[in-house]
Structure formats: structure tokens, C-alpha cells
Amino acid sequence: MSTQDRSALELQMKGYRLATAEFLYHMPDHPGLLQSFIWQCYDIAPDFPEIHKFITFWQDNLDGPLHSVRVGQTEIITPGDARFADALYTLH
């Protein structure tokens, strides 16, 4: 089952995090110019298998050769902050 077939919550519960990848690539018609492409997916750090699959797809199917890929990721579901109450009031 691919990550596209699972819900976002299910993926996050299994350790996936939202990853954003910025691809810089040489334009096919003007190799001296770089173009930027932003792509987001749920992936697992530090290996990022989904982004690696996309890079392989890019290299096999698209004309613009990659210059570089920059990846950032964040946890969407984080543990809640635990705090103690400063006071307890009772009203009758």
C-alpha cells in the first residue's frame, strides 16, 4: 500500500512527517538557467524514501536535469504541553 492510499492521520501515527522538497533543475531549452519546483509529501526522515522515489521518477522521465534538492520536514502531530494548575477554585 503506497502513502497515497493512506490517510494523513494514519501516516503521521506511523512516523511519517510532512516533508517539503525544493528541486532546482536546469531548464531543458536553456541549460544555463535554473528553475525551482516545490513538492510536498508525507515521508520518513532521515532516509526520505518517497522523495527518493520522486527523484528517480524525475531522472527517468523528465528532461530538466536536477541541480540540487533541498528537503525540510516538520511534525504536524506533536505531544501536547503538560502544565500544572496554579490554583483550584470551587464554586457552590
Buried (B, 14 or more C-beta within 10 A) or exposed (E): EEBEEBEEEEBBEEEBBBBBBEBBBBEEEEEEEBEEBEBEBBBBBEEBEBBEBBBEEBEEEEEBEBEEBEBEBEEEEEEEEEEEEEEEEEEE
